[in-house]
């Protein structure tokens, strides 16, 4: 399904007729005016490649906080795609990905910011290793701590249980239980998946594998894309020698609203049904779906209680 989208950029047709810049950056925005400005500033400062500035696409999911107006006023060189409603991360990215022709494409969250050497270092790595189709860097929170979701393994039964029961959320937990963690002691190399907050992708690989699965509204689409890269024989690489800043949950808040929470768990179901369920017997699949349902119900209750306690503390 192609989104009905309004795109405004005075020189878009001229850019299309000429050779594309080496790097295109796609940022999906929703109610993220302040953070998006900091993100775009970092791209302007450090997004040049081969002496040419990056082509920047901002896809706005029908924000009502002045995000689009801010971008058009402060960043007239940015190509803005305004969606009629919040169509989510996958569809938003695909709107821009259908248009960009640069050999390197960076997908960046609006609550992330790149650093000076990040892009040149990663592009140099990928040029030296043609088997790499996608690379992610170290993600650092504003307080300097590591975002452990910078890289992860594909889901396993033990890993999911360890994460949901919180016993796998420590660097000292057995490896089988801590698939969601990215321990500091582990260095560069191929991984199952990197985080959608920062994904530098080889255009050639993306053309072969295809764009995001728009059946995911939010969450899970990055893992799905990495899984399909692996199926197609492309390596996904984690490179911690360079970093990007990431405000964890900067656009969703500390506690997920109900719609986002539902999308998070629906993504689990979709990923499992798409890639794992055909390999396992129906009773086991039913047990997995039931477990995700229980986790969703528990999460809804926990988030509701947490939000209520926070409101009480503010009074």
C-alpha positions as CSV (number, residue, x, y, z in Angstrom):
1,X,0.0,0.0,0.0
2,X,1.4,3.4,-1.0
3,X,0.7,6.2,1.3
4,X,-1.0,9.4,0.2
5,X,1.8,11.8,1.0
6,X,2.5,15.5,0.5
7,X,6.1,16.1,-0.4
8,X,7.6,19.6,-0.6
9,X,11.1,20.4,-1.7
10,X,11.8,23.1,-4.4
11,X,14.9,21.3,-5.9
12,X,13.7,17.7,-5.6
13,X,13.2,17.4,-9.4
14,X,16.6,18.9,-10.1
15,X,18.3,16.5,-7.6
16,X,16.6,13.6,-9.3
17,X,17.9,14.5,-12.7
18,X,21.5,14.8,-11.4
19,X,23.6,12.2,-9.7
20,X,22.4,11.5,-6.2
21,X,24.6,12.4,-3.2
22,X,26.6,9.5,-1.7
23,X,24.4,9.5,1.4
24,X,20.7,9.8,2.0
25,X,19.3,10.1,5.5
26,X,15.7,9.2,6.4
27,X,14.1,10.4,9.6
28,X,10.6,9.5,10.7
29,X,9.0,12.2,12.9
30,X,6.0,12.3,15.1
31,X,5.5,15.0,17.7
32,X,9.2,15.4,18.0
33,X,9.9,19.0,17.1
34,X,12.7,19.7,19.7
35,X,14.6,16.4,19.3
36,X,14.3,16.5,15.5
37,X,16.0,19.8,15.4
38,X,19.0,18.4,17.3
39,X,19.0,15.4,15.0
40,X,19.0,17.5,11.8
41,X,21.8,19.7,13.2
42,X,24.0,16.7,13.7
43,X,23.3,15.5,10.1
44,X,24.2,18.9,8.8
45,X,27.4,19.0,10.8
46,X,28.6,15.5,10.3
47,X,26.5,14.0,7.4
48,X,28.7,15.0,4.5
49,X,30.3,12.2,2.5
50,X,32.8,12.6,-0.3
51,X,32.6,16.3,0.1
52,X,28.8,16.4,-0.6
53,X,26.1,17.0,2.1
54,X,23.6,14.2,2.7
55,X,20.2,14.3,1.1
56,X,17.8,14.5,4.1
57,X,14.3,13.2,4.1
58,X,11.9,13.9,7.0
59,X,8.7,11.9,6.9
60,X,6.2,13.3,9.3
61,X,3.4,11.1,10.7
62,X,0.8,13.9,11.0
63,X,2.4,15.7,13.9
64,X,0.4,18.5,15.5
65,X,3.2,20.2,17.4
66,X,4.6,22.2,14.6
67,X,7.3,19.7,13.5
68,X,6.7,20.2,9.8
69,X,6.6,24.0,10.1
70,X,9.9,24.0,12.1
71,X,11.7,21.9,9.5
72,X,10.5,24.0,6.6
73,X,11.5,27.2,8.3
74,X,14.9,26.2,9.8
75,X,16.0,23.5,7.3
76,X,14.8,24.5,3.8
77,X,17.2,22.0,2.2
78,X,15.4,19.1,3.8
79,X,12.8,17.1,1.8
80,X,9.6,16.9,3.8
81,X,7.0,14.2,3.3
82,X,3.8,14.9,5.3
83,X,1.6,11.9,5.9
84,X,-2.2,12.4,6.3
85,X,-2.2,10.3,9.5
86,X,0.2,8.3,11.7
87,X,1.1,5.4,9.4
88,X,3.9,4.2,11.5
89,X,7.6,3.5,11.1
90,X,7.6,1.0,8.3
91,X,5.3,2.9,6.0
92,X,7.0,6.2,6.8
93,X,10.4,4.9,5.9
94,X,9.2,3.2,2.7
95,X,7.8,6.5,1.5
96,X,11.3,8.0,1.4
97,X,13.1,4.7,0.4
98,X,11.1,4.5,-2.8
99,X,12.6,7.9,-3.8
100,X,16.2,7.9,-2.7
101,X,18.9,6.7,-5.1
102,X,22.1,7.3,-3.0
103,X,24.4,4.2,-2.6
104,X,24.3,4.6,1.2
105,X,21.1,5.1,3.2
106,X,21.0,6.0,6.9
107,X,17.8,5.4,8.8
108,X,17.9,7.6,11.9
109,X,15.4,8.2,14.7
110,X,14.5,11.8,15.5
111,X,15.8,11.2,19.1
112,X,19.2,10.2,17.8
113,X,22.2,12.3,16.7
114,X,25.3,11.3,14.8
115,X,28.8,12.2,15.8
116,X,31.8,13.5,13.8
117,X,33.5,10.3,12.6
118,X,30.6,7.9,12.6
119,X,29.5,8.0,9.0
120,X,32.9,8.1,7.3
121,X,34.1,5.2,9.5
122,X,31.2,3.0,8.8
123,X,31.1,3.7,5.0
124,X,34.8,2.9,4.9
125,X,34.2,-0.4,6.7
126,X,31.4,-1.3,4.3
127,X,33.5,-0.4,1.2
128,X,36.3,-2.7,2.5
129,X,33.8,-5.5,3.3
130,X,31.4,-5.9,0.4
131,X,29.5,-8.7,2.2
132,X,28.1,-6.2,4.8
133,X,24.7,-5.0,3.8
134,X,23.8,-3.1,7.0
135,X,25.8,-1.7,9.9
136,X,24.9,-0.2,13.3
137,X,27.1,1.7,15.7
138,X,27.2,1.9,19.4
139,X,24.2,3.8,20.8
140,X,24.9,6.0,23.9
141,X,22.3,7.6,26.1
142,X,22.6,11.2,27.1
143,X,24.0,10.2,30.5
144,X,26.8,8.3,28.8
145,X,25.6,4.8,29.4
146,X,25.2,2.2,26.7
147,X,21.9,1.5,25.1
148,X,21.9,-2.2,25.2
149,X,19.4,-2.5,22.4
150,X,22.1,-1.3,19.9
151,X,22.5,-4.9,18.8
152,X,20.7,-8.1,19.6
153,X,20.2,-11.7,18.6
154,X,17.1,-13.1,16.8
155,X,14.5,-14.2,19.3
156,X,14.8,-17.6,21.0
157,X,12.5,-19.2,23.5
158,X,15.1,-19.0,26.3
159,X,16.0,-15.4,25.4
160,X,12.4,-14.3,25.4
161,X,11.7,-16.0,28.8
162,X,14.9,-14.4,30.2
163,X,13.9,-10.9,29.1
164,X,10.3,-11.1,30.1
165,X,11.2,-12.5,33.6
166,X,14.0,-9.8,33.8
167,X,16.6,-12.5,34.7
168,X,18.3,-11.9,31.3
169,X,18.7,-8.2,31.7
170,X,22.2,-8.4,33.2
171,X,25.6,-8.7,31.7
172,X,26.3,-11.6,34.1
173,X,23.3,-13.6,33.0
174,X,24.0,-16.7,30.8
175,X,24.3,-15.8,27.1
176,X,21.2,-17.8,26.2
177,X,19.1,-15.6,28.5
178,X,20.5,-12.2,27.5
179,X,19.9,-11.9,23.8
180,X,18.5,-8.4,24.3
181,X,21.7,-7.1,25.8
182,X,24.8,-5.7,24.1
183,X,27.6,-6.2,26.7
184,X,30.4,-3.7,26.7
185,X,33.1,-6.4,26.5
186,X,31.9,-7.6,23.1
187,X,33.6,-5.9,20.1
188,X,32.9,-5.4,16.5
189,X,31.6,-8.1,14.2
190,X,28.6,-9.7,12.6
191,X,25.4,-9.8,14.6
192,X,21.9,-10.9,14.0
193,X,20.3,-7.5,14.2
194,X,21.0,-3.8,14.9
195,X,18.6,-1.2,16.2
196,X,16.3,0.8,13.9
197,X,17.4,4.0,15.7
198,X,20.5,3.9,13.5
199,X,20.8,1.7,10.5
200,X,23.3,2.4,7.7
201,X,22.3,0.3,4.7
202,X,24.0,-0.5,1.4
203,X,21.5,0.5,-1.3
204,X,22.4,-2.5,-3.4
205,X,21.4,-4.8,-0.5
206,X,18.2,-3.0,0.1
207,X,17.2,-3.2,-3.5
208,X,17.7,-7.0,-3.3
209,X,16.0,-7.6,0.0
210,X,13.2,-5.1,-0.3
211,X,11.9,-2.4,2.0
212,X,10.2,-2.6,5.4
213,X,7.2,-4.9,5.9
214,X,4.3,-2.4,6.4
215,X,2.4,-5.0,8.4
216,X,4.4,-3.7,11.4
217,X,3.1,-0.3,12.5
218,X,5.8,0.3,15.1
219,X,8.4,-2.1,16.7
220,X,9.7,-5.3,15.1
221,X,10.2,-3.9,11.6
222,X,14.0,-3.5,12.2
223,X,14.3,-7.0,13.4
224,X,12.3,-8.3,10.4
225,X,14.5,-6.4,7.9
226,X,17.7,-7.8,9.5
227,X,16.3,-11.3,9.4
228,X,15.5,-10.9,5.7
229,X,19.0,-9.6,5.1
230,X,20.4,-12.7,6.8
231,X,18.2,-14.9,4.7
232,X,19.5,-13.2,1.5
233,X,23.1,-13.8,2.6
234,X,24.0,-10.2,3.6
235,X,26.0,-9.6,6.8
236,X,24.7,-7.3,9.5
237,X,27.6,-5.7,11.4
238,X,27.9,-4.0,14.7
239,X,30.7,-1.4,14.9
240,X,31.3,0.0,18.5
241,X,34.3,2.1,17.6
242,X,32.0,4.9,16.6
243,X,28.7,6.0,18.2
244,X,25.5,8.0,18.0
245,X,23.6,9.5,20.8
246,X,20.1,8.0,21.5
247,X,17.5,9.4,23.8
248,X,15.9,6.0,24.7
249,X,12.1,6.2,24.2
250,X,12.5,9.8,23.4
251,X,9.4,9.9,21.2
252,X,7.2,7.4,23.1
253,X,7.9,8.3,26.7
254,X,9.0,6.2,29.6
255,X,5.8,4.2,29.7
256,X,4.3,3.1,26.4
257,X,0.8,4.4,25.6
258,X,-1.8,1.6,25.0
259,X,-1.6,1.8,21.2
260,X,2.2,1.5,21.1
261,X,2.1,-1.2,23.7
262,X,-0.3,-3.2,21.6
263,X,1.8,-2.6,18.5
264,X,4.9,-3.9,20.4
265,X,3.2,-7.2,21.2
266,X,1.5,-7.5,17.8
267,X,5.0,-7.2,16.3
268,X,6.1,-10.2,18.3
269,X,3.2,-12.2,17.0
270,X,3.8,-11.1,13.4
271,X,7.5,-11.9,13.5
272,X,7.0,-15.3,15.1
273,X,4.2,-16.2,12.7
274,X,6.2,-15.1,9.7
275,X,9.5,-16.7,10.4
276,X,9.2,-19.3,13.2
277,X,5.7,-20.8,13.3
278,X,6.0,-22.8,10.1
279,X,8.9,-24.8,11.7
280,X,7.0,-25.8,14.9
281,X,3.9,-27.8,15.8
282,X,0.6,-26.0,16.3
283,X,0.4,-26.6,20.0
284,X,3.7,-25.0,20.6
285,X,2.8,-22.0,18.5
286,X,-0.5,-21.6,20.4
287,X,1.5,-21.6,23.6
288,X,3.8,-18.9,22.3
289,X,0.9,-16.7,21.2
290,X,-0.8,-17.2,24.6
291,X,2.5,-16.2,26.4
292,X,2.7,-13.0,24.3
293,X,-0.9,-12.3,25.3
294,X,-0.2,-12.7,29.0
295,X,2.9,-10.5,28.6
296,X,0.7,-7.8,26.9
297,X,-1.9,-7.9,29.6
298,X,0.8,-7.7,32.3
299,X,2.4,-4.8,30.5
300,X,-0.8,-2.8,30.2
301,X,-1.5,-3.2,33.9
302,X,2.1,-2.3,34.9
303,X,2.2,0.8,32.7
304,X,-1.2,2.0,34.0
305,X,0.0,1.6,37.6
306,X,3.3,3.3,36.9
307,X,1.7,6.3,35.2
308,X,-0.7,6.7,38.1
309,X,2.1,6.6,40.6
310,X,4.0,9.2,38.6
311,X,1.0,11.5,38.6
312,X,0.7,11.2,42.3
313,X,4.4,12.1,42.9
314,X,4.0,15.2,40.8
315,X,1.1,16.5,42.9
